């Protein structure tokens, strides 16, 4: 059976934690920030743990 290739797009955007959860950057923090509230911008800092439903989909694309 051939080796499975990792999806390059997922590889660049996602990291796995030590416990196997999927960590990704917070959305809605790129542009048009003048229209967004301070609270929202503060909450969007750093990374977040992706929901279980989405993480199951993502794990199909990463084989490490």
DRENSEVO-176166 format. One line per field, with one value per atom (N, C-alpha, C): residue number from 1; x negated, y negated, z. Coordinates in Angstrom, 1 decimal, padded with zeros to 4 digits, always signed. Example, Ala and Ser with C-alpha at 12.3 -4.5 7.8 and 13.67 -1.06 7.14 Angstrom:
2
n (1,1,1,2,2,2)
x (-013.2,-012.3,-013.2,-012.8,-013.7,-012.9)
y (+005.7,+004.5,+003.3,+002.2,+001.1,+000.0)
z (+007.8,+007.8,+007.8,+007.1,+007.1,+007.9)
//
This chain:
64
n (1,1,1,2,2,2,3,3,3,4,4,4,5,5,5,6,6,6,7,7,7,8,8,8,9,9,9,10,10,10,11,11,11,12,12,12,13,13,13,14,14,14,15,15,15,16,16,16,17,17,17,18,18,18,19,19,19,20,20,20,21,21,21,22,22,22,23,23,23,24,24,24,25,25,25,26,26,26,27,27,27,28,28,28,29,29,29,30,30,30,31,31,31,32,32,32,33,33,33,34,34,34,35,35,35,36,36,36,37,37,37,38,38,38,39,39,39,40,40,40,41,41,41,42,42,42,43,43,43,44,44,44,45,45,45,46,46,46,47,47,47,48,48,48,49,49,49,50,50,50,51,51,51,52,52,52,53,53,53,54,54,54,55,55,55,56,56,56,57,57,57,58,58,58,59,59,59,60,60,60,61,61,61,62,62,62,63,63,63,64,64,64)
x (-000.8,+000.0,-000.9,-000.6,-001.5,-001.3,-002.3,-002.3,-001.2,-000.6,+000.5,-000.1,+000.3,-000.2,+000.7,+000.0,+000.7,+001.1,+002.3,+002.8,+002.0,+001.3,+000.5,+001.2,+002.4,+003.2,+003.5,+003.8,+004.1,+002.8,+001.7,+000.4,+000.0,+000.3,-000.1,+000.7,+002.0,+002.9,+003.2,+002.8,+003.2,+002.1,+002.2,+001.2,+002.0,+001.4,+002.0,+001.4,+002.2,+001.7,+001.2,+000.6,+000.1,+001.2,+002.4,+003.5,+004.2,+003.8,+004.4,+005.5,+005.7,+006.7,+006.1,+007.0,+006.6,+006.6,+005.5,+005.4,+005.2,+006.0,+006.0,+006.1,+005.7,+005.7,+007.2,+007.4,+008.8,+009.2,+010.4,+010.9,+011.3,+011.5,+012.1,+011.1,+009.8,+008.8,+007.9,+008.3,+007.4,+007.6,+008.8,+009.1,+010.4,+010.7,+012.0,+012.1,+011.0,+011.0,+011.6,+011.6,+012.2,+013.7,+014.4,+015.8,+016.1,+015.0,+015.2,+014.9,+015.6,+015.5,+014.2,+013.8,+012.6,+012.6,+013.8,+014.0,+013.8,+014.3,+014.2,+012.7,+012.0,+010.6,+009.8,+010.1,+009.3,+009.5,+010.8,+011.1,+010.5,+010.2,+009.7,+008.1,+007.5,+006.0,+005.6,+004.5,+003.9,+004.6,+004.7,+005.3,+006.5,+007.2,+008.3,+008.3,+009.0,+009.1,+010.4,+010.2,+011.2,+012.3,+013.5,+014.6,+014.4,+015.0,+014.8,+015.2,+016.3,+016.8,+015.9,+015.3,+014.4,+013.1,+012.6,+011.3,+011.3,+012.5,+012.5,+012.3,+012.8,+012.6,+011.1,+010.6,+009.2,+008.2,+008.5,+007.6,+007.5,+008.4,+008.3,+007.3,+007.0,+006.0,+004.6,+004.4,+003.1,+002.8,+001.7,+001.4,+000.2,+000.0,-001.1,-000.6)
y (+001.2,+000.0,-001.2,-002.2,-003.4,-004.3,-005.1,-006.0,-007.1,-007.4,-008.4,-009.8,-010.7,-012.1,-013.0,-013.8,-014.8,-016.0,-016.5,-017.7,-018.9,-019.5,-020.6,-021.8,-022.1,-023.2,-023.0,-021.8,-021.5,-021.5,-021.0,-021.0,-022.4,-023.4,-024.8,-025.5,-025.0,-025.7,-025.1,-023.9,-023.2,-022.5,-022.4,-021.7,-020.7,-019.6,-018.7,-018.9,-018.9,-019.0,-017.6,-017.6,-016.4,-015.3,-015.8,-014.9,-014.5,-015.0,-014.7,-015.6,-016.7,-017.7,-018.5,-019.2,-020.0,-021.4,-022.1,-023.5,-024.3,-025.4,-026.2,-027.7,-028.6,-030.0,-030.5,-031.5,-032.1,-032.8,-032.7,-033.3,-034.8,-035.5,-036.9,-037.9,-037.7,-038.6,-039.2,-039.2,-039.6,-041.0,-041.4,-042.8,-043.3,-044.5,-045.2,-045.2,-045.3,-045.3,-046.5,-047.6,-048.8,-048.6,-047.7,-047.5,-046.5,-045.8,-044.8,-045.4,-044.9,-045.4,-044.9,-045.7,-045.4,-044.0,-043.6,-042.3,-041.2,-041.4,-040.3,-040.2,-041.3,-041.2,-040.6,-040.9,-040.3,-038.8,-038.4,-037.0,-036.2,-036.9,-036.3,-036.1,-036.5,-036.4,-034.9,-034.6,-033.2,-032.2,-031.0,-029.8,-029.3,-028.4,-027.8,-026.3,-025.5,-024.1,-023.9,-023.2,-023.0,-022.0,-022.2,-021.3,-019.9,-019.0,-017.6,-017.1,-017.7,-017.3,-017.7,-018.9,-019.4,-018.7,-018.4,-017.8,-016.4,-015.7,-014.4,-014.4,-015.5,-015.7,-016.0,-016.9,-017.3,-016.2,-015.3,-014.2,-013.2,-013.2,-012.4,-012.8,-014.1,-014.7,-014.7,-014.6,-014.5,-013.1,-012.6,-011.2,-011.1,-012.1,-012.0,-012.2)
z (+000.0,+000.0,+000.0,-000.8,-000.9,+000.4,+000.6,+001.7,+001.5,+002.6,+002.6,+002.7,+001.8,+001.8,+002.7,+003.4,+004.3,+003.4,+003.6,+002.9,+003.3,+002.3,+002.6,+003.2,+002.8,+003.3,+004.8,+005.2,+006.6,+007.4,+006.9,+007.6,+008.0,+007.1,+007.4,+008.4,+008.6,+009.4,+010.8,+011.0,+012.2,+012.9,+014.2,+015.0,+015.9,+016.3,+017.2,+018.6,+019.6,+021.0,+021.4,+022.6,+023.1,+023.4,+023.7,+024.0,+022.7,+021.5,+020.3,+019.8,+020.5,+020.1,+019.0,+018.2,+017.1,+017.5,+017.2,+017.6,+016.3,+016.2,+015.0,+015.4,+014.5,+014.7,+014.8,+015.5,+015.7,+014.4,+014.0,+012.7,+013.0,+011.9,+011.9,+012.5,+012.2,+012.8,+011.8,+010.5,+009.4,+008.9,+008.7,+008.1,+008.6,+008.3,+008.8,+010.3,+011.0,+012.4,+013.1,+012.3,+012.9,+013.2,+012.5,+012.7,+013.8,+014.3,+015.3,+016.7,+017.6,+019.0,+019.7,+020.7,+021.4,+022.1,+022.6,+023.2,+022.2,+021.1,+020.0,+019.6,+019.4,+019.0,+020.1,+021.3,+022.4,+022.5,+022.3,+022.4,+021.2,+020.1,+018.9,+018.9,+020.0,+020.1,+020.2,+019.7,+019.9,+019.1,+019.7,+019.1,+019.8,+019.2,+019.9,+019.6,+020.4,+020.2,+019.3,+018.2,+017.2,+017.8,+017.4,+017.9,+017.5,+018.2,+018.0,+016.6,+016.1,+014.8,+013.7,+013.8,+012.8,+012.9,+014.1,+014.3,+013.7,+013.8,+013.2,+011.6,+011.0,+009.6,+009.3,+010.1,+009.9,+010.1,+011.1,+011.3,+010.2,+009.3,+008.1,+007.1,+007.2,+006.3,+006.8,+008.1,+008.7,+009.2,+008.8,+009.2,+010.1,+011.0,+011.9,+013.3)
//
